[in-house]
Amino acid sequence: MSLFLGEVYHAQGKLLLTGEYFVLDGAMALALPTRLGQHFKVEPGKMGELSWQSYDADGTSWFNITLEIPSFRIVSAEPSEPAQRLIQVLEQAFLLSNIPLNSLAGCVVISRLDFSRHWGLGSSSTLISFVAHLAQVNPYDLLAKTFGGSGYDLACALAKGPIVYENQVARPVAFHPAFADQLYFVYLGKKQNSREGIQRYRALGEKVKVSLTEINQLSLEVVACDSLKAFENLMLQHERIVSSMLELPRAQDLYFPDYWGVVKSLGAWGGDFVLVTSERNAASTKSYFQEKGFEVILSYAEMIL
């Protein structure tokens, strides 16, 4: 019988409020774990096989595969990028682990997302967190062998609240803004290629070092911020730095030039969610974005742990 049977695990999603791209070079970043994440449980299955069943937030099955263990031969499911990614993660995890690979045999892993898998809130990081937990290995080591990245998303997966993240060190911070009810997250639905954004950032070379100190200071000031107006000014400063460095237009300039508040990109620029501020009531704020065709608008309380 597999030692993993009965395992239940939950990992949280993530949003990066400050330090995007620069966090790759050790900048201090303010990261926010989300209430929405991914649940995993391990049930008994057919001996000699591992089955993996993944469900989206609406309950639909989006990925289903059965693997022969320990060969990782695909028994059922068409070869696909998700299949190869999962195999890569499992293989690397158990290469790092002292737990025998055969322990996966006879298991069915069922994963369920709390958020749409298209939202970019951390379907990959929550997977890495879970597999590292199963294999009892350092999740950052596993990340380096698979997806790569700074690892702030792994820190968010199990954090109990907002964190300041720097070089694989996460420090809890008391970021509970009094103006939280004036902050919203809007889903743009314009998926960006994170690798392309990172390549553009990497091409900056030595220029990056000039901005790291400024980003660190901004992150600290955001944590200590006590008014919406001051917060908006800090968000604008951050946007201008990233926009100038990457030579990319701001999401607000592209999509919401007439918006009364501040719109800040999160993650790969122009992609999944943006943070927006608003001095107007929730109904007026949501109506503005809905009239422009953006239907997913979540309040700070709905989104952030």
Phi, psi and omega in degrees: 000135181293140179288352181269349184301135181088356180295133177231134188212145175226131177236139184273155173281188187209154168220141180254113184275321176226157174089010181303142186070307183297335179298336178295335180254019175091012177294149175286126184235141174266116183243143184239112173292143182262155175296331181274136181207214179224134179257142178229143170215151183244123180241164180290143180223202183281134180301140178083359183228155170239124175252141181231122182237121182244133182238139178282175183298332180273006177091355180282144177281127181242349180205131182211123183213146172237130183241142171281134180245130018259008186283339186065021174292135180283117179275316177217143183115144177283141174303133182206170178298315177301322179296313181293324177296314180298314179300317179300314182297314180296315180300311182294323180299316184275348167288327179279343190265157171268357180273131182295143180300329180299344179295341178281342183293141179081020182243147167241120176260126179245121179243140181226124178275144173273343182235158177300137182294348178274353188282343180072030181267000174127036177296327179283315182293324178292326175296312179302317180300316181292312182295321176298322176297314179300313185278353180057051178235165178293121183297330179290326175295319179293320178300317181297330181276350187234270187280330185075179181118180185283330182095001179299328181292327176292322178297322179292330187305325183238009181290154180263000180176189181305148181225154164259127186242135181204116175051054177066018175242123180250130180239122178298140177228153180272071177260092179227073189302137179296340182260021183303328181286000176250014179243139181222160176240125183245129180273120182277331181068024181243074187306129178252156176274107183299324182297322179294319178297319179294320178298319178297318179294316181299329181292348181288336177059232186294339180303329185300320186301329180297325186267346184301315180298320180294319178295318178302315180295318178299318180300316179295321180291326178295317179301321184272358187298137182237008178216151181297318183298316178295321178297316180299318179298320178293320178297320179294319177300315181297316180300318182293323179296310183293317180300316181292316183294316184270352183056047178237144178288151177286149178300324180297320179292326182284316191244334188225052184295339182260010182284142186281340180258202179251137176246123180241129177292150177232130180075214180298123191301134177081010188263255192282270183260152167238150172268135177232145175254154180203131174270353180269169183289167185300320182298316180294319182296311181294323180299321180302311184286323179296323178294338177266004175094012179254105190270334184268106180227114183248140176286165178302316182295326179289327188267315194261136181293000000 
